[in-house]
Amino acid sequence: MFTEKRPRCTRCGARTGLARVSPVQSIELRIYECPSCGQTDCYEVSPVPDRDWILLTGERLARIIAALKNKDGAP
Ligand SMILES: [Zn+2]
């Protein structure tokens, strides 16, 4: 069973809303958008239930976004 959770915005601390879930490169990527400030936070959700989600930043985020775009752009 999976418990839904809504992490707080990393910029302003407001509750974010789930924008989309995208499995990419064998990980589950969750993208949350903040309704207050427009910040977008991407989390890598571990398949192991006890592990915390990983907030994606910097180079790792850029790599995954690029992979996502490649997948979306594919015919
Ligand atoms: Zn915010």
N, CA, C, O and the ligand as a Tripos MOL2 file, in Angstrom:
@<TRIPOS>MOLECULE
protein
  301   299    76     0     0
PROTEIN
NO_CHARGES

@<TRIPOS>ATOM
      1 N           0.8430   -1.1980    0.0000 N.3       1 MET1
      2 CA          0.0000    0.0000    0.0000 C.3       1 MET1
      3 C           0.8720    1.2390    0.0000 C.2       1 MET1
      4 O           1.8980    1.3120    0.6760 O.2       1 MET1
      5 N           0.4330    2.1960   -0.7700 N.am      2 PHE2
      6 CA          1.2300    3.4140   -0.8710 C.3       2 PHE2
      7 C           0.4910    4.5750   -0.2300 C.2       2 PHE2
      8 O          -0.6650    4.8500   -0.5510 O.2       2 PHE2
      9 N           1.1780    5.2530    0.6800 N.am      3 THR3
     10 CA          0.5780    6.4020    1.3350 C.3       3 THR3
     11 C           0.9290    7.6680    0.5580 C.2       3 THR3
     12 O           2.1010    7.9970    0.3750 O.2       3 THR3
     13 N          -0.0800    8.3510    0.1190 N.am      4 GLU4
     14 CA          0.1530    9.5930   -0.6090 C.3       4 GLU4
     15 C           0.6860   10.6540    0.3410 C.2       4 GLU4
     16 O           0.1980   10.8150    1.4590 O.2       4 GLU4
     17 N           1.6840   11.3640   -0.1240 N.am      5 LYS5
     18 CA          2.1380   12.4910    0.6850 C.3       5 LYS5
     19 C           2.4550   13.6720   -0.2070 C.2       5 LYS5
     20 O           2.8190   13.5230   -1.3730 O.2       5 LYS5
     21 N           2.3090   14.8180    0.3600 N.am      6 ARG6
     22 CA          2.5230   16.0330   -0.3940 C.3       6 ARG6
     23 C           3.6000   16.8470    0.2860 C.2       6 ARG6
     24 O           3.3510   17.5040    1.2970 O.2       6 ARG6
     25 N           4.7850   16.8020   -0.2640 N.am      7 PRO7
     26 CA          5.8920   17.5180    0.3660 C.3       7 PRO7
     27 C           5.6870   19.0290    0.2850 C.2       7 PRO7
     28 O           4.9470   19.5350   -0.5590 O.2       7 PRO7
     29 N           6.3600   19.7230    1.1830 N.am      8 ARG8
     30 CA          6.2520   21.1760    1.1670 C.3       8 ARG8
     31 C           7.1820   21.7550    0.1230 C.2       8 ARG8
     32 O           8.2260   21.1870   -0.1980 O.2       8 ARG8
     33 N           6.7790   22.8930   -0.3960 N.am      9 CYS9
     34 CA          7.5700   23.6090   -1.3810 C.3       9 CYS9
     35 C           8.9500   23.9330   -0.8220 C.2       9 CYS9
     36 O           9.0790   24.3920    0.3130 O.2       9 CYS9
     37 N           9.9650   23.6920   -1.6190 N.am     10 THR10
     38 CA         11.3240   23.9580   -1.1460 C.3      10 THR10
     39 C          11.6380   25.4490   -1.1490 C.2      10 THR10
     40 O          12.6350   25.8760   -0.5680 O.2      10 THR10
     41 N          10.8010   26.2340   -1.7940 N.am     11 ARG11
     42 CA         11.0650   27.6700   -1.8320 C.3      11 ARG11
     43 C          10.2930   28.4290   -0.7680 C.2      11 ARG11
     44 O          10.8760   29.2240   -0.0310 O.2      11 ARG11
     45 N           8.9670   28.1900   -0.6750 N.am     12 CYS12
     46 CA          8.1520   28.9980    0.2320 C.3      12 CYS12
     47 C           7.5130   28.1940    1.3560 C.2      12 CYS12
     48 O           6.9750   28.7800    2.2950 O.2      12 CYS12
     49 N           7.5600   26.8690    1.2850 N.am     13 GLY13
     50 CA          7.0530   26.0480    2.3820 C.3      13 GLY13
     51 C           5.5740   25.7120    2.3070 C.2      13 GLY13
     52 O           5.0540   25.0280    3.1880 O.2      13 GLY13
     53 N           4.8820   26.1810    1.2670 N.am     14 ALA14
     54 CA          3.4610   25.8500    1.1100 C.3      14 ALA14
     55 C           3.3080   24.3900    0.6950 C.2      14 ALA14
     56 O           4.2470   23.7720    0.1910 O.2      14 ALA14
     57 N           2.1220   23.8560    0.9120 N.am     15 ARG15
     58 CA          1.8320   22.5030    0.4530 C.3      15 ARG15
     59 C           1.7820   22.4710   -1.0730 C.2      15 ARG15
     60 O           1.1150   23.2910   -1.7040 O.2      15 ARG15
     61 N           2.4870   21.5280   -1.6430 N.am     16 THR16
     62 CA          2.4930   21.4160   -3.0970 C.3      16 THR16
     63 C           1.4010   20.4510   -3.5510 C.2      16 THR16
     64 O           0.8630   19.6860   -2.7510 O.2      16 THR16
     65 N           1.0860   20.4940   -4.8270 N.am     17 GLY17
     66 CA          0.1430   19.5450   -5.4210 C.3      17 GLY17
     67 C           0.8620   18.6850   -6.4280 C.2      17 GLY17
     68 O           1.7510   19.1530   -7.1380 O.2      17 GLY17
     69 N           0.4720   17.4100   -6.4900 N.am     18 LEU18
     70 CA          1.1320   16.5170   -7.4340 C.3      18 LEU18
     71 C           0.7660   16.9040   -8.8660 C.2      18 LEU18
     72 O          -0.4080   16.9430   -9.2350 O.2      18 LEU18
     73 N           1.7720   17.1820   -9.6420 N.am     19 ALA19
     74 CA          1.5370   17.5760  -11.0250 C.3      19 ALA19
     75 C           1.5330   16.3510  -11.9350 C.2      19 ALA19
     76 O           0.6220   16.1720  -12.7440 O.2      19 ALA19
     77 N           2.5540   15.5130  -11.7980 N.am     20 ARG20
     78 CA          2.5700   14.3070  -12.6190 C.3      20 ARG20
     79 C           3.5280   13.2810  -12.0380 C.2      20 ARG20
     80 O           4.4290   13.6070  -11.2650 O.2      20 ARG20
     81 N           3.3100   12.0450  -12.4270 N.am     21 VAL21
     82 CA          4.1940   10.9500  -12.0510 C.3      21 VAL21
     83 C           4.7320   10.3610  -13.3410 C.2      21 VAL21
     84 O           3.9740    9.9920  -14.2380 O.2      21 VAL21
     85 N           6.0380   10.2790  -13.4210 N.am     22 SER22
     86 CA          6.6390    9.7930  -14.6520 C.3      22 SER22
     87 C           7.6850    8.7480  -14.3500 C.2      22 SER22
     88 O           8.7340    9.0650  -13.7890 O.2      22 SER22
     89 N           7.4200    7.5140  -14.7100 N.am     23 PRO23
     90 CA          8.4790    6.5270  -14.6030 C.3      23 PRO23
     91 C           9.5220    6.8220  -15.6820 C.2      23 PRO23
     92 O           9.1980    6.8510  -16.8690 O.2      23 PRO23
     93 N          10.7430    7.0350  -15.2790 N.am     24 VAL24
     94 CA         11.8020    7.3160  -16.2460 C.3      24 VAL24
     95 C          13.0760    6.6140  -15.7870 C.2      24 VAL24
     96 O          13.4470    6.6980  -14.6170 O.2      24 VAL24
     97 N          13.7180    5.9500  -16.6720 N.am     25 GLN25
     98 CA         14.9560    5.2280  -16.3810 C.3      25 GLN25
     99 C          14.7990    4.3320  -15.1510 C.2      25 GLN25
    100 O          15.6620    4.3070  -14.2730 O.2      25 GLN25
    101 N          13.7000    3.6090  -15.1030 N.am     26 SER26
    102 CA         13.4280    2.6240  -14.0500 C.3      26 SER26
    103 C          13.2290    3.2350  -12.6680 C.2      26 SER26
    104 O          13.1710    2.5010  -11.6820 O.2      26 SER26
    105 N          13.1240    4.5450  -12.5690 N.am     27 ILE27
    106 CA         12.7460    5.1460  -11.2980 C.3      27 ILE27
    107 C          11.3880    5.8150  -11.4530 C.2      27 ILE27
    108 O          10.9490    6.1270  -12.5600 O.2      27 ILE27
    109 N          10.7320    6.0290  -10.3120 N.am     28 GLU28
    110 CA          9.4680    6.7640  -10.3590 C.3      28 GLU28
    111 C           9.7460    8.2100  -10.0070 C.2      28 GLU28
    112 O          10.1980    8.5220   -8.9050 O.2      28 GLU28
    113 N           9.4730    9.0780  -10.9490 N.am     29 LEU29
    114 CA          9.7190   10.4980  -10.7620 C.3      29 LEU29
    115 C           8.4020   11.1880  -10.4490 C.2      29 LEU29
    116 O           7.4290   11.0540  -11.1910 O.2      29 LEU29
    117 N           8.3770   11.9250   -9.3490 N.am     30 ARG30
    118 CA          7.1670   12.6680   -8.9840 C.3      30 ARG30
    119 C           7.4510   14.1460   -9.0470 C.2      30 ARG30
    120 O           8.4170   14.6390   -8.4650 O.2      30 ARG30
    121 N           6.5940   14.8480   -9.7630 N.am     31 ILE31
    122 CA          6.7950   16.2690   -9.9410 C.3      31 ILE31
    123 C           5.6720   17.0130   -9.2220 C.2      31 ILE31
    124 O           4.4910   16.8040   -9.5030 O.2      31 ILE31
    125 N           6.0570   17.8760   -8.2990 N.am     32 TYR32
    126 CA          5.0870   18.6440   -7.5240 C.3      32 TYR32
    127 C           5.2000   20.1130   -7.8670 C.2      32 TYR32
    128 O           6.2960   20.6590   -7.9980 O.2      32 TYR32
    129 N           4.0490   20.7410   -8.0090 N.am     33 GLU33
    130 CA          4.0430   22.1700   -8.2890 C.3      33 GLU33
    131 C           3.4420   22.9200   -7.1190 C.2      33 GLU33
    132 O           2.4220   22.5140   -6.5620 O.2      33 GLU33
    133 N           4.0840   24.0210   -6.7510 N.am     34 CYS34
    134 CA          3.5960   24.8400   -5.6620 C.3      34 CYS34
    135 C           2.5450   25.8110   -6.1960 C.2      34 CYS34
    136 O           2.8070   26.5560   -7.1400 O.2      34 CYS34
    137 N           1.3430   25.8000   -5.5850 N.am     35 PRO35
    138 CA          0.2960   26.7220   -6.0450 C.3      35 PRO35
    139 C           0.5630   28.1620   -5.6180 C.2      35 PRO35
    140 O          -0.0210   29.0940   -6.1710 O.2      35 PRO35
    141 N           1.4370   28.3440   -4.6450 N.am     36 SER36
    142 CA          1.6800   29.6920   -4.1390 C.3      36 SER36
    143 C           2.7280   30.4450   -4.9550 C.2      36 SER36
    144 O           2.5120   31.5910   -5.3470 O.2      36 SER36
    145 N           3.8620   29.7960   -5.2080 N.am     37 CYS37
    146 CA          4.9580   30.5310   -5.8400 C.3      37 CYS37
    147 C           5.3520   29.9560   -7.2050 C.2      37 CYS37
    148 O           6.1820   30.5380   -7.9040 O.2      37 CYS37
    149 N           4.7700   28.8290   -7.5840 N.am     38 GLY38
    150 CA          5.0770   28.2870   -8.9030 C.3      38 GLY38
    151 C           6.3240   27.4220   -8.9630 C.2      38 GLY38
    152 O           6.7090   26.9600  -10.0380 O.2      38 GLY38
    153 N           6.9590   27.1970   -7.8180 N.am     39 GLN39
    154 CA          8.1420   26.3380   -7.7580 C.3      39 GLN39
    155 C           7.7820   24.9140   -8.1740 C.2      39 GLN39
    156 O           6.7120   24.4110   -7.8310 O.2      39 GLN39
    157 N           8.6790   24.2710   -8.9110 N.am     40 THR40
    158 CA          8.4900   22.8740   -9.2940 C.3      40 THR40
    159 C           9.5810   22.0360   -8.6340 C.2      40 THR40
    160 O          10.7710   22.2920   -8.8170 O.2      40 THR40
    161 N           9.1670   21.0450   -7.8740 N.am     41 ASP41
    162 CA         10.1210   20.1680   -7.2030 C.3      41 ASP41
    163 C           9.9690   18.7530   -7.7390 C.2      41 ASP41
    164 O           8.8560   18.2440   -7.8750 O.2      41 ASP41
    165 N          11.0950   18.1260   -8.0400 N.am     42 CYS42
    166 CA         11.0760   16.7570   -8.5480 C.3      42 CYS42
    167 C          11.6760   15.8160   -7.5030 C.2      42 CYS42
    168 O          12.7510   16.0670   -6.9580 O.2      42 CYS42
    169 N          10.9620   14.7430   -7.2440 N.am     43 TYR43
    170 CA         11.4360   13.7470   -6.2780 C.3      43 TYR43
    171 C          11.5890   12.4010   -6.9590 C.2      43 TYR43
    172 O          10.7690   11.9920   -7.7800 O.2      43 TYR43
    173 N          12.6640   11.7300   -6.5900 N.am     44 GLU44
    174 CA         12.8330   10.3360   -6.9910 C.3      44 GLU44
    175 C          12.2690    9.4800   -5.8700 C.2      44 GLU44
    176 O          12.7410    9.5300   -4.7340 O.2      44 GLU44
    177 N          11.2490    8.6910   -6.2060 N.am     45 VAL45
    178 CA         10.5870    7.8650   -5.2060 C.3      45 VAL45
    179 C          11.2120    6.4880   -5.2120 C.2      45 VAL45
    180 O          11.2340    5.7980   -6.2310 O.2      45 VAL45
    181 N          11.7150    6.1060   -4.0620 N.am     46 SER46
    182 CA         12.3560    4.8020   -3.9670 C.3      46 SER46
    183 C          11.3270    3.6840   -3.9930 C.2      46 SER46
    184 O          10.2530    3.8160   -3.4080 O.2      46 SER46
    185 N          11.6450    2.5810   -4.6680 N.am     47 PRO47
    186 CA         10.7640    1.4140   -4.6120 C.3      47 PRO47
    187 C          10.7780    0.7520   -3.2310 C.2      47 PRO47
    188 O           9.9040   -0.0550   -2.9120 O.2      47 PRO47
    189 N          11.7650    1.0950   -2.4270 N.am     48 VAL48
    190 CA         11.8270    0.5670   -1.0670 C.3      48 VAL48
    191 C          10.9950    1.4800   -0.1660 C.2      48 VAL48
    192 O          11.3260    2.6560   -0.0170 O.2      48 VAL48
    193 N           9.9170    0.9600    0.4420 N.am     49 PRO49
    194 CA          8.9650    1.8140    1.1480 C.3      49 PRO49
    195 C           9.5750    2.6210    2.2940 C.2      49 PRO49
    196 O           9.1280    3.7370    2.5610 O.2      49 PRO49
    197 N          10.5670    2.0900    2.9630 N.am     50 ASP50
    198 CA         11.1070    2.7690    4.1360 C.3      50 ASP50
    199 C          12.0930    3.8790    3.7960 C.2      50 ASP50
    200 O          12.4600    4.6920    4.6450 O.2      50 ASP50
    201 N          12.5100    3.8950    2.5440 N.am     51 ARG51
    202 CA         13.4810    4.9190    2.1530 C.3      51 ARG51
    203 C          12.8000    6.2530    1.8980 C.2      51 ARG51
    204 O          11.6890    6.3040    1.3710 O.2      51 ARG51
    205 N          13.4730    7.3250    2.2740 N.am     52 ASP52
    206 CA         12.9380    8.6510    2.0110 C.3      52 ASP52
    207 C          13.0270    8.9740    0.5330 C.2      52 ASP52
    208 O          13.8640    8.4390   -0.1940 O.2      52 ASP52
    209 N          12.1360    9.8680    0.1040 N.am     53 TRP53
    210 CA         12.2220   10.3540   -1.2580 C.3      53 TRP53
    211 C          13.4500   11.2360   -1.4000 C.2      53 TRP53
    212 O          13.9010   11.8640   -0.4420 O.2      53 TRP53
    213 N          13.9750   11.2690   -2.6020 N.am     54 ILE54
    214 CA         15.1670   12.0660   -2.8560 C.3      54 ILE54
    215 C          14.7770   13.2940   -3.6730 C.2      54 ILE54
    216 O          14.2420   13.1760   -4.7760 O.2      54 ILE54
    217 N          15.0490   14.4640   -3.1210 N.am     55 LEU55
    218 CA         14.7980   15.6930   -3.8770 C.3      55 LEU55
    219 C          15.8980   15.8400   -4.9210 C.2      55 LEU55
    220 O          17.0850   15.8630   -4.5970 O.2      55 LEU55
    221 N          15.4810   15.9380   -6.1710 N.am     56 LEU56
    222 CA         16.4550   16.0030   -7.2480 C.3      56 LEU56
    223 C          16.8840   17.4460   -7.4780 C.2      56 LEU56
    224 O          16.0590   18.3510   -7.5990 O.2      56 LEU56
    225 N          18.1700   17.6300   -7.5330 N.am     57 THR57
    226 CA         18.7120   18.9740   -7.7570 C.3      57 THR57
    227 C          19.8950   18.8900   -8.7140 C.2      57 THR57
    228 O          20.4390   17.8170   -8.9770 O.2      57 THR57
    229 N          20.2690   20.0460   -9.2190 N.am     58 GLY58
    230 CA         21.5110   20.1870   -9.9700 C.3      58 GLY58
    231 C          21.6290   19.2530  -11.1510 C.2      58 GLY58
    232 O          20.6990   19.1070  -11.9450 O.2      58 GLY58
    233 N          22.7860   18.6230  -11.2570 N.am     59 GLU59
    234 CA         23.1150   17.8370  -12.4340 C.3      59 GLU59
    235 C          22.2120   16.6100  -12.5770 C.2      59 GLU59
    236 O          21.8250   16.2280  -13.6820 O.2      59 GLU59
    237 N          21.8910   16.0060  -11.4390 N.am     60 ARG60
    238 CA         21.0400   14.8140  -11.4770 C.3      60 ARG60
    239 C          19.6480   15.1730  -11.9890 C.2      60 ARG60
    240 O          19.0640   14.4430  -12.7890 O.2      60 ARG60
    241 N          19.1280   16.2990  -11.5200 N.am     61 LEU61
    242 CA         17.8280   16.7570  -11.9930 C.3      61 LEU61
    243 C          17.8710   17.0430  -13.4950 C.2      61 LEU61
    244 O          16.9710   16.6500  -14.2380 O.2      61 LEU61
    245 N          18.9150   17.7240  -13.9260 N.am     62 ALA62
    246 CA         19.0520   18.0710  -15.3390 C.3      62 ALA62
    247 C          19.0920   16.8130  -16.2050 C.2      62 ALA62
    248 O          18.4800   16.7680  -17.2730 O.2      62 ALA62
    249 N          19.8180   15.7890  -15.7390 N.am     63 ARG63
    250 CA         19.9100   14.5260  -16.4860 C.3      63 ARG63
    251 C          18.5500   13.8620  -16.6140 C.2      63 ARG63
    252 O          18.1960   13.3660  -17.6830 O.2      63 ARG63
    253 N          17.7950   13.8500  -15.5380 N.am     64 ILE64
    254 CA         16.5040   13.1680  -15.5560 C.3      64 ILE64
    255 C          15.4930   13.9510  -16.3850 C.2      64 ILE64
    256 O          14.6910   13.3600  -17.1080 O.2      64 ILE64
    257 N          15.5290   15.2760  -16.2810 N.am     65 ILE65
    258 CA         14.6370   16.0970  -17.1060 C.3      65 ILE65
    259 C          14.9440   15.8640  -18.5910 C.2      65 ILE65
    260 O          14.0390   15.7750  -19.4200 O.2      65 ILE65
    261 N          16.2230   15.7680  -18.9020 N.am     66 ALA66
    262 CA         16.6250   15.5220  -20.2920 C.3      66 ALA66
    263 C          16.1140   14.1680  -20.7690 C.2      66 ALA66
    264 O          15.6230   14.0450  -21.8920 O.2      66 ALA66
    265 N          16.2260   13.1640  -19.9280 N.am     67 ALA67
    266 CA         15.7480   11.8200  -20.2650 C.3      67 ALA67
    267 C          14.2470   11.8230  -20.4670 C.2      67 ALA67
    268 O          13.7210   11.1420  -21.3470 O.2      67 ALA67
    269 N          13.5590   12.6040  -19.6320 N.am     68 LEU68
    270 CA         12.1030   12.7100  -19.7130 C.3      68 LEU68
    271 C          11.7050   13.3530  -21.0260 C.2      68 LEU68
    272 O          10.7780   12.8950  -21.6930 O.2      68 LEU68
    273 N          12.3950   14.3990  -21.3940 N.am     69 LYS69
    274 CA         12.0790   15.0980  -22.6420 C.3      69 LYS69
    275 C          12.3370   14.1910  -23.8530 C.2      69 LYS69
    276 O          11.5670   14.1880  -24.8130 O.2      69 LYS69
    277 N          13.4110   13.4360  -23.7920 N.am     70 ASN70
    278 CA         13.7010   12.5080  -24.8730 C.3      70 ASN70
    279 C          12.5800   11.4890  -25.0370 C.2      70 ASN70
    280 O          12.1790   11.1480  -26.1500 O.2      70 ASN70
    281 N          12.0940   11.0180  -23.9080 N.am     71 LYS71
    282 CA         11.0440   10.0120  -23.9390 C.3      71 LYS71
    283 C           9.7560   10.6150  -24.4910 C.2      71 LYS71
    284 O           9.0890   10.0170  -25.3350 O.2      71 LYS71
    285 N           9.4130   11.8230  -23.9960 N.am     72 ASP72
    286 CA          8.1850   12.4780  -24.4560 C.3      72 ASP72
    287 C           8.2500   12.8300  -25.9360 C.2      72 ASP72
    288 O           7.2480   12.7930  -26.6490 O.2      72 ASP72
    289 N           9.4640   13.1750  -26.3800 N.am     73 GLY73
    290 CA          9.6120   13.6170  -27.7610 C.3      73 GLY73
    291 C           9.6710   12.4750  -28.7600 C.2      73 GLY73
    292 O           9.5770   12.6840  -29.9700 O.2      73 GLY73
    293 N           9.8280   11.2620  -28.2400 N.am     74 ALA74
    294 CA          9.9570   10.1170  -29.1400 C.3      74 ALA74
    295 C           8.6420    9.8410  -29.8670 C.2      74 ALA74
    296 O           7.5770    9.9620  -29.2630 O.2      74 ALA74
    297 N           8.6910    9.4820  -31.1210 N.am     75 PRO75
    298 CA          7.4740    9.2320  -31.8970 C.3      75 PRO75
    299 C           6.7790    7.9380  -31.4500 C.2      75 PRO75
    300 O           5.7380    7.5750  -31.9980 O.2      75 PRO75
    301 ZN          6.1930   27.7170   -3.0950 Zn       76 ZN76
@<TRIPOS>BOND
     1     1     2 1
     2     2     3 1
     3     3     4 2
     4     3     5 am
     5     5     6 1
     6     6     7 1
     7     7     8 2
     8     7     9 am
     9     9    10 1
    10    10    11 1
    11    11    12 2
    12    11    13 am
    13    13    14 1
    14    14    15 1
    15    15    16 2
    16    15    17 am
    17    17    18 1
    18    18    19 1
    19    19    20 2
    20    19    21 am
    21    21    22 1
    22    22    23 1
    23    23    24 2
    24    23    25 am
    25    25    26 1
    26    26    27 1
    27    27    28 2
    28    27    29 am
    29    29    30 1
    30    30    31 1
    31    31    32 2
    32    31    33 am
    33    33    34 1
    34    34    35 1
    35    35    36 2
    36    35    37 am
    37    37    38 1
    38    38    39 1
    39    39    40 2
    40    39    41 am
    41    41    42 1
    42    42    43 1
    43    43    44 2
    44    43    45 am
    45    45    46 1
    46    46    47 1
    47    47    48 2
    48    47    49 am
    49    49    50 1
    50    50    51 1
    51    51    52 2
    52    51    53 am
    53    53    54 1
    54    54    55 1
    55    55    56 2
    56    55    57 am
    57    57    58 1
    58    58    59 1
    59    59    60 2
    60    59    61 am
    61    61    62 1
    62    62    63 1
    63    63    64 2
    64    63    65 am
    65    65    66 1
    66    66    67 1
    67    67    68 2
    68    67    69 am
    69    69    70 1
    70    70    71 1
    71    71    72 2
    72    71    73 am
    73    73    74 1
    74    74    75 1
    75    75    76 2
    76    75    77 am
    77    77    78 1
    78    78    79 1
    79    79    80 2
    80    79    81 am
    81    81    82 1
    82    82    83 1
    83    83    84 2
    84    83    85 am
    85    85    86 1
    86    86    87 1
    87    87    88 2
    88    87    89 am
    89    89    90 1
    90    90    91 1
    91    91    92 2
    92    91    93 am
    93    93    94 1
    94    94    95 1
    95    95    96 2
    96    95    97 am
    97    97    98 1
    98    98    99 1
    99    99   100 2
   100    99   101 am
   101   101   102 1
   102   102   103 1
   103   103   104 2
   104   103   105 am
   105   105   106 1
   106   106   107 1
   107   107   108 2
   108   107   109 am
   109   109   110 1
   110   110   111 1
   111   111   112 2
   112   111   113 am
   113   113   114 1
   114   114   115 1
   115   115   116 2
   116   115   117 am
   117   117   118 1
   118   118   119 1
   119   119   120 2
   120   119   121 am
   121   121   122 1
   122   122   123 1
   123   123   124 2
   124   123   125 am
   125   125   126 1
   126   126   127 1
   127   127   128 2
   128   127   129 am
   129   129   130 1
   130   130   131 1
   131   131   132 2
   132   131   133 am
   133   133   134 1
   134   134   135 1
   135   135   136 2
   136   135   137 am
   137   137   138 1
   138   138   139 1
   139   139   140 2
   140   139   141 am
   141   141   142 1
   142   142   143 1
   143   143   144 2
   144   143   145 am
   145   145   146 1
   146   146   147 1
   147   147   148 2
   148   147   149 am
   149   149   150 1
   150   150   151 1
   151   151   152 2
   152   151   153 am
   153   153   154 1
   154   154   155 1
   155   155   156 2
   156   155   157 am
   157   157   158 1
   158   158   159 1
   159   159   160 2
   160   159   161 am
   161   161   162 1
   162   162   163 1
   163   163   164 2
   164   163   165 am
   165   165   166 1
   166   166   167 1
   167   167   168 2
   168   167   169 am
   169   169   170 1
   170   170   171 1
   171   171   172 2
   172   171   173 am
   173   173   174 1
   174   174   175 1
   175   175   176 2
   176   175   177 am
   177   177   178 1
   178   178   179 1
   179   179   180 2
   180   179   181 am
   181   181   182 1
   182   182   183 1
   183   183   184 2
   184   183   185 am
   185   185   186 1
   186   186   187 1
   187   187   188 2
   188   187   189 am
   189   189   190 1
   190   190   191 1
   191   191   192 2
   192   191   193 am
   193   193   194 1
   194   194   195 1
   195   195   196 2
   196   195   197 am
   197   197   198 1
   198   198   199 1
   199   199   200 2
   200   199   201 am
   201   201   202 1
   202   202   203 1
   203   203   204 2
   204   203   205 am
   205   205   206 1
   206   206   207 1
   207   207   208 2
   208   207   209 am
   209   209   210 1
   210   210   211 1
   211   211   212 2
   212   211   213 am
   213   213   214 1
   214   214   215 1
   215   215   216 2
   216   215   217 am
   217   217   218 1
   218   218   219 1
   219   219   220 2
   220   219   221 am
   221   221   222 1
   222   222   223 1
   223   223   224 2
   224   223   225 am
   225   225   226 1
   226   226   227 1
   227   227   228 2
   228   227   229 am
   229   229   230 1
   230   230   231 1
   231   231   232 2
   232   231   233 am
   233   233   234 1
   234   234   235 1
   235   235   236 2
   236   235   237 am
   237   237   238 1
   238   238   239 1
   239   239   240 2
   240   239   241 am
   241   241   242 1
   242   242   243 1
   243   243   244 2
   244   243   245 am
   245   245   246 1
   246   246   247 1
   247   247   248 2
   248   247   249 am
   249   249   250 1
   250   250   251 1
   251   251   252 2
   252   251   253 am
   253   253   254 1
   254   254   255 1
   255   255   256 2
   256   255   257 am
   257   257   258 1
   258   258   259 1
   259   259   260 2
   260   259   261 am
   261   261   262 1
   262   262   263 1
   263   263   264 2
   264   263   265 am
   265   265   266 1
   266   266   267 1
   267   267   268 2
   268   267   269 am
   269   269   270 1
   270   270   271 1
   271   271   272 2
   272   271   273 am
   273   273   274 1
   274   274   275 1
   275   275   276 2
   276   275   277 am
   277   277   278 1
   278   278   279 1
   279   279   280 2
   280   279   281 am
   281   281   282 1
   282   282   283 1
   283   283   284 2
   284   283   285 am
   285   285   286 1
   286   286   287 1
   287   287   288 2
   288   287   289 am
   289   289   290 1
   290   290   291 1
   291   291   292 2
   292   291   293 am
   293   293   294 1
   294   294   295 1
   295   295   296 2
   296   295   297 am
   297   297   298 1
   298   298   299 1
   299   299   300 2
@<TRIPOS>SUBSTRUCTURE
     1 MET1         2 RESIDUE 1 A MET
     2 PHE2         6 RESIDUE 1 A PHE
     3 THR3        10 RESIDUE 1 A THR
     4 GLU4        14 RESIDUE 1 A GLU
     5 LYS5        18 RESIDUE 1 A LYS
     6 ARG6        22 RESIDUE 1 A ARG
     7 PRO7        26 RESIDUE 1 A PRO
     8 ARG8        30 RESIDUE 1 A ARG
     9 CYS9        34 RESIDUE 1 A CYS
    10 THR10       38 RESIDUE 1 A THR
    11 ARG11       42 RESIDUE 1 A ARG
    12 CYS12       46 RESIDUE 1 A CYS
    13 GLY13       50 RESIDUE 1 A GLY
    14 ALA14       54 RESIDUE 1 A ALA
    15 ARG15       58 RESIDUE 1 A ARG
    16 THR16       62 RESIDUE 1 A THR
    17 GLY17       66 RESIDUE 1 A GLY
    18 LEU18       70 RESIDUE 1 A LEU
    19 ALA19       74 RESIDUE 1 A ALA
    20 ARG20       78 RESIDUE 1 A ARG
    21 VAL21       82 RESIDUE 1 A VAL
    22 SER22       86 RESIDUE 1 A SER
    23 PRO23       90 RESIDUE 1 A PRO
    24 VAL24       94 RESIDUE 1 A VAL
    25 GLN25       98 RESIDUE 1 A GLN
    26 SER26      102 RESIDUE 1 A SER
    27 ILE27      106 RESIDUE 1 A ILE
    28 GLU28      110 RESIDUE 1 A GLU
    29 LEU29      114 RESIDUE 1 A LEU
    30 ARG30      118 RESIDUE 1 A ARG
    31 ILE31      122 RESIDUE 1 A ILE
    32 TYR32      126 RESIDUE 1 A TYR
    33 GLU33      130 RESIDUE 1 A GLU
    34 CYS34      134 RESIDUE 1 A CYS
    35 PRO35      138 RESIDUE 1 A PRO
    36 SER36      142 RESIDUE 1 A SER
    37 CYS37      146 RESIDUE 1 A CYS
    38 GLY38      150 RESIDUE 1 A GLY
    39 GLN39      154 RESIDUE 1 A GLN
    40 THR40      158 RESIDUE 1 A THR
    41 ASP41      162 RESIDUE 1 A ASP
    42 CYS42      166 RESIDUE 1 A CYS
    43 TYR43      170 RESIDUE 1 A TYR
    44 GLU44      174 RESIDUE 1 A GLU
    45 VAL45      178 RESIDUE 1 A VAL
    46 SER46      182 RESIDUE 1 A SER
    47 PRO47      186 RESIDUE 1 A PRO
    48 VAL48      190 RESIDUE 1 A VAL
    49 PRO49      194 RESIDUE 1 A PRO
    50 ASP50      198 RESIDUE 1 A ASP
    51 ARG51      202 RESIDUE 1 A ARG
    52 ASP52      206 RESIDUE 1 A ASP
    53 TRP53      210 RESIDUE 1 A TRP
    54 ILE54      214 RESIDUE 1 A ILE
    55 LEU55      218 RESIDUE 1 A LEU
    56 LEU56      222 RESIDUE 1 A LEU
    57 THR57      226 RESIDUE 1 A THR
    58 GLY58      230 RESIDUE 1 A GLY
    59 GLU59      234 RESIDUE 1 A GLU
    60 ARG60      238 RESIDUE 1 A ARG
    61 LEU61      242 RESIDUE 1 A LEU
    62 ALA62      246 RESIDUE 1 A ALA
    63 ARG63      250 RESIDUE 1 A ARG
    64 ILE64      254 RESIDUE 1 A ILE
    65 ILE65      258 RESIDUE 1 A ILE
    66 ALA66      262 RESIDUE 1 A ALA
    67 ALA67      266 RESIDUE 1 A ALA
    68 LEU68      270 RESIDUE 1 A LEU
    69 LYS69      274 RESIDUE 1 A LYS
    70 ASN70      278 RESIDUE 1 A ASN
    71 LYS71      282 RESIDUE 1 A LYS
    72 ASP72      286 RESIDUE 1 A ASP
    73 GLY73      290 RESIDUE 1 A GLY
    74 ALA74      294 RESIDUE 1 A ALA
    75 PRO75      298 RESIDUE 1 A PRO
    76 ZN76       301 GROUP 0 **** ****
